[in-house]
Amino acid sequence: MKSTVRTLLALILLAFTSAVLAHTPINLYESKLGIIGLSNDGKEYALIAITGGQPDGAATAGDCVITAKLTESDNKLTGLLTPFKSSFFSHEKNPLESKSITLERKDNAIILKDVDTLEICGLGATFVDIYYPSRPETPKYRENYVELLNLAHEIAKNRYKSKNTLGAIETMKPYAENLPLEWLNKTSEGEGLSEFINNYAFFLQKTGQPEAAITTLKELVKVKPDRTVAWLNLADAYWDAEQYSNARNCYERYKKMMKASNREASIPKLVNERI
C-alpha cells in the first residue's frame, strides 16, 4: 500500500514538473528579405514573418507582415494566413483565411516557397526566399527576437481589447517563455520587454491561471524589482490563488513604492481593502 502511494505521488510530481517545465519552442530564421518566427505548440506551428520592400530588407513602404497557422508533413509546412491587427500592420478581412502559405525544410534552412499576399502586401514586398537559422549568440538574433516580440505584443494587446484574451496569450506565449530575462536589464529595449512579460502574466491571471501568472511575475520582479505595477499584479495573482499572506506582502510593497514616488493617490481602493 505504501509503495503504491509513493508511486502515485511520484507520478503526480512528475506530471506537475513536466507541466511547469513545458515550453513552446520557437526558432528564428533570417534572409536578406526579412525574418521569420516559427513556434510549435505540439499540435501546429504559428508563424510571424516580416519582410521589406528592398532586397537588403531595409524598411520601406513596401514592408509587409503576415501571420499563419501551419501543419507539417514530409518536411513541408502548409497552412493558411491568419488575420491580425497591430499598430504597424493590420490584415483583418475574412478572405485572409483562404490565403495559403507553403514552406519546405531543407538541411538546416527553411524555404518559403509560396504565399498568397495579393491585396495584403505592396507590389514591392515578397517573402519567397531561403531563410537560415538566426544564431542565439549573435546580436542580430536579439534584434530579430525583439522585433518579432514587439509585433506579437501589439497583436496580443489588440486581441485582448477585442475580448480574445486566450488568443492574446497564444500569440505571446512562445516569446515570453523563451525570452532571456537578462535582456530586461542589459538592453535598451528592457522597458518594453518588461511590459511584455507583465502583460503576459496579467492575461494569464485574467483567464484563471494565477499560478502561471505568479511564476512569470516572480521571475520579472527578480530582475526588475523596481517595476511597481508588477508587484500589484503579483499581489492580485496571489490573491486569486488564495495565497493571501503572500498577496498582502506584495500589496504592502506596492503601496510603499507608490508612496515613495508620490503616487499614493493612484493606489487602487482594493489594495487597502485587502491589506
C-alpha positions as CSV (number, residue, x, y, z in Angstrom):
1,M,0.0,0.0,0.0
2,K,2.7,2.4,1.0
3,S,4.6,1.5,-2.2
4,T,1.5,2.3,-4.3
5,V,1.0,5.6,-2.6
6,R,4.7,6.6,-3.1
7,T,4.4,5.6,-6.8
8,L,1.2,7.7,-7.2
9,L,2.9,10.7,-5.6
10,A,6.0,10.3,-7.8
11,L,3.7,10.2,-10.9
12,I,1.8,13.3,-9.7
13,L,5.1,15.1,-9.1
14,L,6.5,14.1,-12.5
15,A,3.3,15.3,-14.2
16,F,3.4,18.6,-12.3
17,T,7.1,19.1,-13.0
18,S,6.6,18.4,-16.7
19,A,3.8,20.9,-16.8
20,V,5.9,23.6,-15.1
21,L,8.9,23.0,-17.3
22,A,6.9,22.7,-20.6
23,H,7.8,25.4,-23.1
24,T,6.6,26.3,-26.5
25,P,9.8,26.1,-28.6
26,I,10.5,28.9,-31.1
27,N,13.0,29.2,-33.9
28,L,14.1,32.4,-35.7
29,Y,15.1,32.4,-39.3
30,E,16.5,35.3,-41.5
31,S,17.3,36.1,-45.1
32,K,18.2,39.2,-47.0
33,L,14.4,39.8,-47.3
34,G,13.3,39.6,-43.8
35,I,12.8,37.4,-40.6
36,I,10.5,34.6,-39.5
37,G,9.5,33.5,-36.1
38,L,8.2,29.9,-36.1
39,S,6.8,28.3,-32.9
40,N,5.3,24.9,-32.3
41,D,2.8,24.1,-29.5
42,G,2.9,20.3,-30.3
43,K,-0.2,20.5,-32.5
44,E,0.6,23.1,-35.1
45,Y,3.0,25.8,-36.0
46,A,2.5,29.5,-35.6
47,L,4.4,31.9,-37.9
48,I,5.1,35.6,-37.8
49,A,7.1,36.9,-40.8
50,I,8.3,40.4,-41.6
51,T,9.7,41.4,-44.9
52,G,10.9,44.7,-46.5
53,G,10.3,46.1,-49.9
54,Q,14.0,46.3,-50.7
55,P,16.4,43.3,-51.4
56,D,18.5,44.2,-48.3
57,G,15.5,44.2,-46.0
58,A,15.6,48.0,-45.5
59,A,12.4,49.5,-44.1
60,T,10.3,50.9,-46.8
61,A,6.6,51.5,-47.7
62,G,6.8,48.0,-49.2
63,D,7.2,46.4,-45.8
64,C,4.8,43.7,-45.0
65,V,3.8,41.4,-42.1
66,I,2.0,38.1,-42.2
67,T,0.9,35.6,-39.6
68,A,-0.1,32.0,-40.3
69,K,-1.1,28.6,-38.8
70,L,0.6,25.6,-40.3
71,T,0.9,21.8,-40.1
72,E,3.9,19.7,-41.1
73,S,4.0,16.6,-43.4
74,D,7.0,15.2,-45.3
75,N,9.3,18.2,-44.4
76,K,6.7,20.6,-45.7
77,L,4.8,23.2,-43.7
78,T,1.4,24.2,-45.2
79,G,-1.4,26.3,-43.9
80,L,-3.4,29.5,-44.2
81,L,-2.7,33.1,-43.3
82,T,-4.5,34.4,-40.2
83,P,-6.0,37.8,-39.7
84,F,-4.5,40.2,-37.1
85,K,-4.4,43.8,-36.0
86,S,-1.5,45.9,-34.8
87,S,-0.4,49.5,-34.8
88,F,2.1,48.6,-37.5
89,F,0.1,46.4,-39.9
90,S,-3.4,45.0,-40.0
91,H,-4.9,42.3,-42.0
92,E,-8.4,41.6,-40.6
93,K,-10.5,40.7,-43.6
94,N,-12.1,37.3,-43.6
95,P,-10.7,36.4,-47.1
96,L,-7.3,36.2,-45.5
97,E,-8.3,32.8,-44.1
98,S,-8.3,31.3,-47.6
99,K,-4.8,32.6,-48.5
100,S,-2.3,29.7,-48.5
101,I,1.4,29.5,-47.5
102,T,3.9,26.8,-48.1
103,L,7.4,26.3,-46.5
104,E,9.8,23.4,-47.0
105,R,12.6,22.3,-44.8
106,K,16.0,21.7,-46.5
107,D,19.1,20.8,-44.4
108,N,19.2,23.5,-41.7
109,A,17.2,26.1,-43.6
110,I,13.6,26.6,-44.5
111,I,12.4,27.7,-47.9
112,L,9.3,29.9,-48.1
113,K,8.2,28.6,-51.4
114,D,4.8,30.2,-51.9
115,V,2.5,32.6,-50.2
116,D,-0.6,34.4,-51.5
117,T,-0.1,38.0,-50.4
118,L,-2.3,39.5,-53.1
119,E,-4.2,42.5,-51.6
120,I,-2.2,42.2,-48.5
121,C,1.3,43.5,-49.3
122,G,2.6,46.2,-51.6
123,L,3.9,45.2,-55.0
124,G,7.5,45.6,-53.9
125,A,7.2,43.2,-51.0
126,T,8.0,39.5,-51.2
127,F,8.6,36.7,-48.7
128,V,9.7,34.0,-51.1
129,D,13.3,33.1,-50.2
130,I,15.6,30.7,-48.3
131,Y,15.8,31.5,-44.6
132,Y,18.6,30.4,-42.4
133,P,18.6,30.0,-38.6
134,S,19.3,33.1,-36.6
135,R,22.1,32.1,-34.1
136,P,21.2,33.0,-30.5
137,E,24.8,34.0,-29.7
138,T,24.8,36.9,-32.2
139,P,23.5,40.5,-31.7
140,K,21.4,40.0,-34.8
141,Y,19.4,37.3,-33.1
142,R,18.4,39.6,-30.2
143,E,17.5,42.3,-32.7
144,N,15.3,39.8,-34.6
145,Y,13.7,38.4,-31.5
146,V,12.8,41.8,-30.1
147,E,11.3,42.9,-33.4
148,L,9.1,39.8,-33.6
149,L,8.3,40.0,-29.9
150,N,7.2,43.7,-30.2
151,L,4.9,42.7,-33.1
152,A,3.5,39.8,-31.2
153,H,2.8,42.2,-28.3
154,E,0.9,44.6,-30.5
155,I,-1.2,41.8,-31.9
156,A,-1.9,40.4,-28.4
157,K,-2.9,43.7,-27.0
158,N,-5.4,44.2,-29.8
159,R,-6.8,40.7,-29.2
160,Y,-7.2,41.5,-25.5
161,K,-9.1,44.6,-26.4
162,S,-11.3,42.5,-28.6
163,K,-12.1,40.2,-25.7
164,N,-9.9,37.5,-27.0
165,T,-7.6,37.1,-24.1
166,L,-6.8,33.4,-24.8
167,G,-5.8,34.5,-28.3
168,A,-3.5,37.1,-26.8
169,I,-1.8,34.5,-24.6
170,E,-1.3,32.2,-27.5
171,T,0.4,34.9,-29.5
172,M,2.7,35.9,-26.7
173,K,3.4,32.5,-25.2
174,P,6.5,31.4,-27.2
175,Y,8.2,34.8,-27.0
176,A,7.5,35.0,-23.2
177,E,8.7,31.5,-22.4
178,N,11.9,31.8,-24.4
179,L,12.9,35.4,-23.6
180,P,16.3,35.6,-21.9
181,L,15.4,37.6,-18.8
182,E,18.8,39.2,-18.6
183,W,17.8,41.2,-21.6
184,L,15.5,43.2,-19.3
185,N,18.5,44.8,-17.7
186,K,21.2,44.6,-20.3
187,T,19.5,46.1,-23.4
188,S,18.0,49.4,-24.4
189,E,14.7,47.6,-25.0
190,G,14.4,46.5,-21.4
191,E,11.4,48.6,-20.5
192,G,9.4,47.3,-23.5
193,L,10.4,43.7,-22.7
194,S,9.4,44.2,-19.0
195,E,6.0,45.5,-20.1
196,F,5.6,42.5,-22.4
197,I,6.2,40.0,-19.6
198,N,4.0,41.9,-17.2
199,N,1.1,42.0,-19.7
200,Y,1.6,38.3,-20.5
201,A,1.2,37.5,-16.7
202,F,-1.8,39.8,-16.5
203,F,-3.5,38.0,-19.3
204,L,-2.8,34.6,-17.6
205,Q,-4.4,35.9,-14.4
206,K,-7.4,37.2,-16.3
207,T,-8.0,33.8,-17.8
208,G,-8.0,31.9,-14.4
209,Q,-4.3,30.9,-14.4
210,P,-3.0,32.7,-11.3
211,E,-0.3,30.1,-10.6
212,A,1.2,30.6,-14.1
213,A,1.0,34.3,-13.6
214,I,2.7,34.1,-10.2
215,T,5.6,32.1,-11.8
216,T,6.0,34.6,-14.5
217,L,5.8,37.7,-12.3
218,K,8.2,36.3,-9.7
219,E,10.8,36.0,-12.4
220,L,10.1,39.5,-13.5
221,V,10.4,41.2,-10.1
222,K,13.6,39.2,-9.5
223,V,15.3,41.0,-12.4
224,K,13.2,44.2,-12.2
225,P,12.4,44.7,-8.5
226,D,11.7,48.4,-9.2
227,R,8.8,47.7,-11.5
228,T,5.9,48.9,-9.4
229,V,3.0,47.6,-11.4
230,A,4.5,44.1,-11.4
231,W,4.2,43.9,-7.6
232,L,0.5,44.9,-7.9
233,N,-0.1,42.2,-10.5
234,L,1.8,39.7,-8.4
235,A,-0.3,40.6,-5.4
236,D,-3.5,40.1,-7.4
237,A,-2.4,36.8,-8.7
238,Y,-1.5,35.6,-5.2
239,W,-5.0,36.7,-4.0
240,D,-6.7,34.8,-6.9
241,A,-4.6,31.7,-5.9
242,E,-5.8,32.1,-2.3
243,Q,-2.3,32.7,-1.1
244,Y,-3.4,35.7,1.0
245,S,-0.3,36.1,3.1
246,N,1.9,36.4,0.0
247,A,-0.7,38.7,-1.6
248,R,-0.7,41.1,1.4
249,N,3.1,41.2,1.4
250,C,3.1,42.2,-2.2
251,Y,0.3,44.8,-1.7
252,E,2.4,46.3,1.1
253,R,5.4,46.5,-1.1
254,Y,3.4,48.0,-4.0
255,K,1.9,50.6,-1.6
256,K,5.3,51.5,-0.2
257,M,6.7,52.0,-3.7
258,M,3.7,54.2,-4.7
259,K,4.2,56.4,-1.7
260,A,7.9,56.8,-2.3
261,S,7.1,58.1,-5.8
262,N,4.4,60.5,-4.6
263,R,1.6,58.4,-6.3
264,E,-0.3,57.4,-3.2
265,A,-3.5,59.0,-4.6
266,S,-3.4,56.5,-7.5
267,I,-3.3,53.4,-5.3
268,P,-6.5,51.3,-6.2
269,K,-9.0,51.2,-3.4
270,L,-8.9,47.4,-3.5
271,V,-5.3,47.4,-2.3
272,N,-6.2,49.0,1.1
273,E,-9.2,46.7,1.4
274,R,-7.1,43.6,1.1
275,I,-4.2,44.6,3.3
